Amino acid sequence: MWNRNAVLVAVLGCLVIAAIIGTALASEGGGEETQGDLLKFSSKEEIEAFLKEHAQGVRSGNGYPWMTGTGRQETAMDAPAPTSAPPAPSAARDYSTTNVQVEGVDEADFLKNDGRYIYVISGETLAILEAFPAEDARIVSETRIEGFPTALFLAGDRLTIFATGTEEIMTTVKGSVTPVPVQRAVTHAYIYDIGDRSDPELVRTRTFTGSYYDARMIRDNVYVVTREAPVWIRDEIVLPEVRTDSGEPILPDVYRPGTPLQNYVFYTASAFSVKNDRVSPDAETFLLGYDTTLFASQKNLYIGYRHMGTPRTAPDYTGSREETIVHRFAIDDGRIEYEAMGRVPGHLLNQFSLDEYGENLRVATTVEGWTREGSVQYNNVYVLDPAMDVIGTLEHIAPDERIYAARFVGDRLYLVTFKRIDPLFVIDLSDPKHPGILGKLKIPGYSDYLHPYDGDHIVGIGKETSENDWGGVSVEGLKIALFDVSDVNNPILIHDVVIGEPGTDSEALRDHKAFLFVKEKDLLVIPVSEIKRVENSESKYPGSYGTAAWQGAYVYRVNPAEGFVLQGTVAHAEKGSPYTWDSPDAVRRSLFMDDTLYTVSARSIVMTDLADGSRVNEVFLPYRWGASPTPVPVR
């Protein structure tokens, strides 16, 4: 089980703080670069003047196209750990929870469970199922959520649901006596007391202007980030707000980086307790760009931010210098202190491109640019010390390829790059000042996500590839691979499985929370939207066939001795349109309670006996046709 109570006390409150600092910060006066100085606006008029001078792109508000921000979702360990709340006496003894990036840091998702109940957002409804024991599973309550519910957190008998909507507010601007209506996005955090699961009680609401961006939770504290494009009424800005059930709206202080960006969005970071009703939320607002990556360890929070720096002056290089600026924050018991900033060439793939080991940060990037001979692409690995100075460098890995997946495990980095064939690199980081390639393995296909099986084995999930008749590469079915890296100089592929025809898809390719692996059970469950060949028996041409989509999950026993052993499949839809990868029957999550597997689609939750594969029960969710099948924020 995944332990989700540890150290990211301000994971998202910091997300914005770090990301805003995550540009080269220059002092106002002499233009000298500083590291870590936030520039605070002294007034609303100063914000307006700054945006009019520096902001590019669409202004929103009366007389302008209206635009709001949208959410984003961008994956340390493979061992399950206890949940945050002890199970009820009648709950399962053993159960899985959300697959999170770092042990101890819970991530908001549209589904949670506590070993007895499953809490799931289904369209506009919160459904609570008494799911254990499976044969008696049933929905005990359905609660309509105002707006578009996106994600939730579970903390004992408190459930927090984030929902995004729009509202019309009346704002008075300079020179006008009559209030002016303004449409803007808002995010509500609805906090429910679920002591009685059959009758959840809304105890309070927190409201944040802007669309839901991301959230984390540690113990009883939630950290949420919302974002919105600047909203203008004539020539006056409408500032972000945080509201409680009573009292005047909170207008957070607004900060910006010293170095101008190409565009600006308001990010508001807020923190609140789900159990202490008397504490008002804390909030700060930052003007920031769009591209940020978050990583948190037990002691530090890191933010990587893409920045276009000064062009290189080398005679063979004519393109812009793309770099990533990374900031380190020390975190301890809810306190956050900015420490240092570092820079590395290239851009990050996702949060797996960052990792802390000892006191050092390891970073994997891809560089893309141009020379006089054409485009250039390669990959780098850097080690930064606590001062965020680069102390170790390994560059020009896999020329003409880019990173598809990265996973740091101990003093190694497993790196997958791809262009025509999939090299898996094993990179040694035991000497942080001298990283080096230990070995590599080239096989067809590529991995989008890597997950440690143990210290000597890695599981990868991605796509198979083949060469086509035109000399290019064709993408085939879904591929799962098990690599033996015990001989670091000669990694080998132990076993692989290819599922379906081209077009076969899995939620696990995009979202690590859809990947269920339990080493103690040798259990691997992969959601699959499979494209299958269907023979056309009515055709007069031999070998004629069509395709149909199968929706469900593949269940494997996996270990180094046997590889992947298919235990069975769980079908949610046998035959459907081949173009419905986002079908309401597509499996998005899976979990287990004792010896029962629960596979979750938008339409239903299917319960399967892990011992014999028999279907135990199916509970249909209050899904409505036309509703979004996946209430997960877009990243």
N, C-alpha and C positions, 0 to 999 in steps of 0.2 A: 504494500500500500504506500501511497505517496504521502509523506509528511508535508503538511502545508503550513506549519506554524513556525516561522523563524524570523528572518532578519530583515525583511524588506519593509521596514516600517514606513518608509515614505516613498516606496518604490515609484509610485506615479506622481506623488507630489513632487518628487525630484525629477521625474521624467522631463517635465517642462523646464524646471530650473536648470537642469543640466543641459538640456538641448539648447536653451537660449544662450547659455554661456558657451555652448558648443560651436561657436564661431570664433575666428580670430578677433579678439577684443582690442580695440584701439582706444586710447584715451582721447577725450574731447579736445584737449588743448593742442598739444604738439603733434598729435597723430602717432605717438609712440605706442606700440602694442603692449598691452598688459595681459596678464593671464588670470582670469577669474573675476574681474571687476564687472559687476552688473551696473548698468546705468538706469537709474530710476527716474521716471517722468515726474516732474514737480506739479503738473497741472493737466487738466483735460485739454486746455488750449495748446499745450506743448505737444501732446499726442497728436492732435489734429494737424498742427503745423508739420510735424515730422512725417506723418503719413502722406500728406499732400506733396511733400518734397521727394520722398524716397519710395513710396509704394508704387508698384507696377501692377497691371492687371485690372480686374473688374472691381469697381466700387459697388457697394450694395446699399440699398435704401431707396427713398423716394426719388424718382427720376432716373434710377439706374437699375440694371438687371440685378435681381436679388440672388445672392449666392450664400450658402452656408457650408460649413465644413462637414465632412463625413467621417465616420469612424474608420479605423484601420486595424488590421490584425496581422501581425507578422507571424528555440526549443532547446548535479545534472545527471540526473542519475537514474539508473534503471531499477533500483531496489524499491519495492513498495514499503510504505511506512504507515504508522497509525494515523487515523483521521484526527481532526481537532477536537471532536467531542466523543466521549465514550459511548459505545452503542447501547441502546436500550436492552433490557434483559431478554427480550424476544427477538433481538436483531441477530444478523449473521455474525459468526465468530470471525470471519475473514472476508474482507471486501475491498474492492479497488476504489480509488478516488481519482481526481483529475491528474492526468499526466502533465506536470508542470516543468518549467525550464530548470528551476533550482529547488532542491529540497528545502521545504520550510516556507516557501512563498506561494500563496494560493493565487490562482489566476481566475478571473471571472469567466464563466461559461454559461451556456444556456441550459446546462443540466448538472445537478449535483445529487449525491446520495449519502446516506449516513449508515448504511448497512441494514436499514429496515424500510425507509421511505426513499422514493425517488422524487425529486423536485425538477420539473421540466417546463420550459416556456414553449407553449404550443400556439403559434399565431399570436393572438392578443390575450391569451389565457395562461395563467399559472395553474398547472395541474400537479396535484400531490397524490402520489400512488403509495399505498401500503403494499410494497413489492415483495416483502419477505414474510412468510414463505411464499414461493412463486406460485404454487397451485391455487392459492387464495388471493392472488394479487388483484387489486381493484383500485379505481380512483376514489379517493375519500373526499376530495374537494376540488372545485374549479373556481378560480377567482379571475374576474375580468380586470385587466390592467389597462389603465388609461394611457393612450399613446402607442408607440411601437416598442414593446419590451425587447431588450437586446441581450442582457446577460444578468447573472445573479451570483450572489455569495451566500453561503450557509455558515452560520456560527452558532452552534447549539440550537436554541429555540428562537433564534432571530434569522430572518431571511431578508436579504436586501436585493431588490430588483431595480435595474436601470432601464428606463424607457425614454425614448426620444420622441419629440413631437414638435409642433409649431404653436406659437401663441401670438396674439396681437396685443401689443402694449401701447399705451398712450403716453407720448413723450412731448414735453414742452421744450421748444428750441428758442434760441435767442431771437428777439424781434417779433415773437408771436405769442399771443395770449392764449390762443386755442390749442389744446393738446393735439398732437399729430399721431395717427396710428402707425405702428411699425410692426411688420411681421418678422419674427426671428425664431431660430431653432432653440429649443430648451431640452434639457435632460433632467428627468426626475429620478431621484433615488427613493423608492418606496420601501420603508422598513416595516416588516411584519413580525408580530409575535405569533409563532406557530406552536405554542405549547399545546394547543388543540389543533391538530393537523386537519381536522374536519371543518374548522372554522377559523382560518387565519384572520388576525386582527391587525389592521393598519394602525400603527402606533405613531408614526410621524413621517414627514416627507421633507426631503432636501431637494432644492431646485437649483440648477446651474444653467446659465445661458450658454448656448452652443450645443453641438452634437456630441454624443458620447464618443470618446477616443479610446480609452483603455482604463483598466482598474486593477488594483491588487489589494490583498487583505492579509494582515497578520493579526492573529488573535481576534480582538473585537474591533480593530481599527481598519477602516476602508480609506483607500487613497484613489481618487478618481480624477481623470483629466478630460476636460471638454474643450472643443475648439470651434471657432466661428470666424468667418471672414469679417473684416470691419464693416459695420452697419452704419450707413450715413443717412442723416435726414437733412437734406439741403447740404450745407457746409459744416454740419455739426455731427460729431461721432457719438454713437450710442455705446457706452462702455459695458463690458461684461458685469454680471451680477451673480451673487449667491444669495438664496433666500431660504429662510426657515418657515415653520408654520406660523410664527408670530414675530413681530418686530420689523424694523426697517431693513430693506435689502442691504447686504454687505457689498461694498464696492472695493474690490481688492486693489492693492497697489499694482502698478503696471511697470514692467521692466523691459529693457531691450539690450541687445548686444551693441558694442561700440562700432563694429564693422557693418556697414550697410549690406542688406541681403537683397535678393532679386524680387522677393515677394514677402508679404507679411500676413500672418494669421494670429488671432488672439488664442492663446492656450491658457486655460485656467486650471490650476491644480488645487484640489480641495481635499481636506482630510476630515473625517468625522467618525465618531464612535457609534456602533450599532446598538450598544447596550446602555451607554450613559446618555440619557435623554437631556440632561441639563447642560451639556457642553456644546457650545456653538461651533460650527465648522470653521476651520482655518482655510484661508484661500489666498493665492497670489496669481497674478496674470502676467503673461509674457508674450511679447511679439516675436514670432518665430517663423521659420520656413516649414517645409513639409517633410523632409526626409530625415528621420531620426531612428536610432536603434538603441535599445535599452538592454543592459546586462547588470545583474546584481549578484554579488557574492555575500558571504556572511558578514563582511566588514565594510564593503565598499559598494558604491553604486557608480556605474560607468555609463556614459552616454556618448555614442558616436554620431557625428553629424557630417553629412556630405557638404563639401565646400569647394568652390572653384577658385583655386589660388592663382598666384602669379605664373604666367606662362614660362615654360622652361626656355633657357637661352641656348641650349645645345644646338649646334648647326644642323643636326639631323632630326630635330624635333620641332614641329611647328604647331602642335595642338595645345590646348589649354591644359593646365596642370590640375587634375582632379585629385582631391585629397580628402581624408577623413580626419576631423578634429575630434579627439576623445577627451572627456573630462572625468576626473575621479572625485567622488565625494565619499568621505568617511561617514558611516551611519552607525549609530549606537543608541539603542533604547529610545527611538523616536526622534533623535537629534541628527541633523545632517550638517556637515561642515565641508565646505568646498576646500579641496586640497591642491589640485594641479591640473594642467592641461598638456596634452601631447598631440602631435600630428604625424600621420603616416600617409604615404601616397596610396591612391586608389580608393575604392568604395567597398563597403561591407555588403554581404549577401543578406544576412539577417542576424538575429541575436546570437546564433551559434558561432558567428565569426569572432566573438569576444569570449574570453575566459580568464579567470584569475587562478593562479597557482602560486602558493607561497605568498609573497608580497608583490609579485609581478603580474602584469597584464599581458596576455597573448592576443594577437590580432591577426586575422587572415583577410586579405583584400585582393580585389581584381583591379588591374590598371588597364584602362582603355584610352587610346590616343591615336595620334597620327604622326607619321614621319614623311619625308619627301618621297619615299617609296610606296606609301600607302598606310593602312591602318595597322595598329600594333595592339596586342593584347597579351597579358601574362599575369601571374599571380605572385603574391608576396606574403611572407609571414614575419611579424615583428614581435619583439619582446620589449616591454616598457617597464621601467622600475617605478617605485612609488612616487617619484617626482615627475613621472610621465616622460622621462627621457628615454629615447630608444637605446637599448643596450645590446640587442641582438637582432640580426637582419638575415633573412633568407629571401632572395629575390629571383625574379625571372623563372618561376616554376611553370612548367607546361605552357610554353609559348603558343599563341594563337588559340588558347582555350580559356574558359572562365570557370570559376568555382560554381559547382552545383550543390555541394553539401560539405559541411565541415563539422567535426566533432572533436573537441579536446577531451582527453581522458588521461588524468594523471600527467606524466611528463611526455605524453605523446599527442600528436595531432593527426587525425585521419582526415584526409582531404580528397574530395572527388572533383575532378575537372572533366570537361567534355567538349568535344567538337565533332569527332567522328568515332571515337572509341573512348571507353571509360577508364582512365587511369585512377587507381586508388593509391594515394601516396601515404606512407607511414613516415612521419616527420618527428625527429628526436628533439625534445626541448629540455632534456635533463640538464644541459649546460645552457642556461638562458642567454649567455653571451655568444654562443656558437651553435645556433640551431642548424640542423642538417637533415637531409633526406636519408632515411635508413633503407628504404626499399619501395618498390611500386609494383603494381599489378595492372596489366592492361587486358580488359575484357570488353566485349560488346555491351552496349547499354549504358545506363547511368543511374545514379542514386540521387534522389531529392532529399532524403532524410536518413540519417545514420543514428543508430541506437545501440549502446553497449550491451552485449550479452553478458560478458564478464571481462576480466582483464586481458584475455587473449582472443576474444571473438567479438565481431561487430556485425550487426544486422543492418542491411540497407534496403530501402524500398524506393523504386523509381520506375523506369521504363526500359524495355528491351529495344534494341535497334538492329538494323541490318542495312547492308549496302543495296541501293536500288539500281535499276538498269541504266540510270543516267549518271552514275558515279557519285551520287549523293547518299545521304543517310535517311532511312525511313524509320519512323517511330512505330514500334510494335505494341505488344500487350504490356500489362502491369508486371513488374519483375520484383521478386524478393530474393535477396542474396545473403548468404552467411559466409563471412570471411574469417579465416584463421590467421591471426597476426602474431602468434607466439614466436615465430621466427621473424623478427622485425625486418630482416634484410630480404626475406622472400615471402611476403604475404601470399596466401593462396585462397582461392574460392573453394569452399567445401561443398556447397550445394546451392542451387538456385531453382526457382520456380517461376514460370511465366504463365500468367492468367489472361485468357481472353484474346480477342483480336484487337487490331489497332483501334484506338478510341476508348478502350477500357480504362477506367478511372478509379481513383480512391480519394476520399477526403483526407487520408493520412499523408498524401503528397503535399498538401497545402497547410495542414493544421496538425501539429504534434499531439493535440488533445484527442485526436481520433485514433491514435496508435495505442493499442493495449498489449502490453507485454508483462508477463509475470514469471520471473525466472524460477521461483520456487515451484511453480506448477508446470514449467516448460510450456507455457501457454502464450500463443501469439494469435491475436484476432485482428484481421484487416477488413475494413469496410470496402466493398467492391461494387462498382457499377460496371458490369461486364458486358462487353459486346460479343455475342455468340453467333456462330454461323448457323443458319437454319436452311436446311435443304428444301429446295423448291420442287416438291414432288409432282406438281402439275405442269412443270416446264417440259417442253419437248427436247430441250438441249441437255445432254448428260452433264452432270456436275454443276448444274445451275443452283445457286443458293442466294439467300438474302441474309439479313442480320436482324437480331432482336436484342434488346437489353434485358439482362437479369440483374435484379437489385437484391443485395443481401450482404453477407459476411462470410469470409473464409476463416476456418478455425484450424490452427496447426499445433501439433506438438513439435517443439524445436529444441534440439540440443546438438552439440558438436559431433556426437557419435552417429546420429541418424539424419541430421539435417532437418529439413522440413517434412513432417509427416502429416498429411491432410487427415484431420479427424472428422471433418464433415463441413457442410455449408449450412447456413441459415438463410432461407429464402424469405424476402419480403415481397417480391414481385417476380413471377416466373418469366413472363414474356411481355415486353412493352416496347415502346418506340425507341429506336437506337439513338435518338437525339435528346433523351431525357435524363442526362446526368444529374440534373437538379430535381429529379422527380421526388414527390413526397414519399415514395417508397425507398429512396436511397438511404442507406444506413450512414449516419453521421457520427455516432458514438457507440461504444460498447463498454460494459462493466460486468463484474461478477460479484455475487454474494454466495459465499460457501461454494457449492458445487453447481450453481446455476449461472448461466450466461444470459445477460440481458443485452439485446441489440436494439438500438433506438433509431427510428426514422421519424420523419415529421408526422407520419400517419399513425404509427403504432410502436409498441414495445413488445418484442417477442422474447419469451423465456425458454431457454433450451437447457436440457440436462447435459452437463459437461461429461458425464460418465458414459452415456450411451447415445447421445445426440438426439434424443426424443424431444419433441416439442411439448413443453409443460403447460404453457398458457400464452395468451396474447391479449394485451389490453390496448384498445384503440383510444388514441388521444383526440382531444377536441379540435382536430385540424379542419380547416375550411378550405375548399378548393379555391385556388387563386391566391391564397396567402403565401408568404415567403416560406419555403420549406426549411430554411436554415436561419434561425434568429440570431446569427452571429454577426458582430459588426464587420463591415467591409474594411480591409486594411489596405 
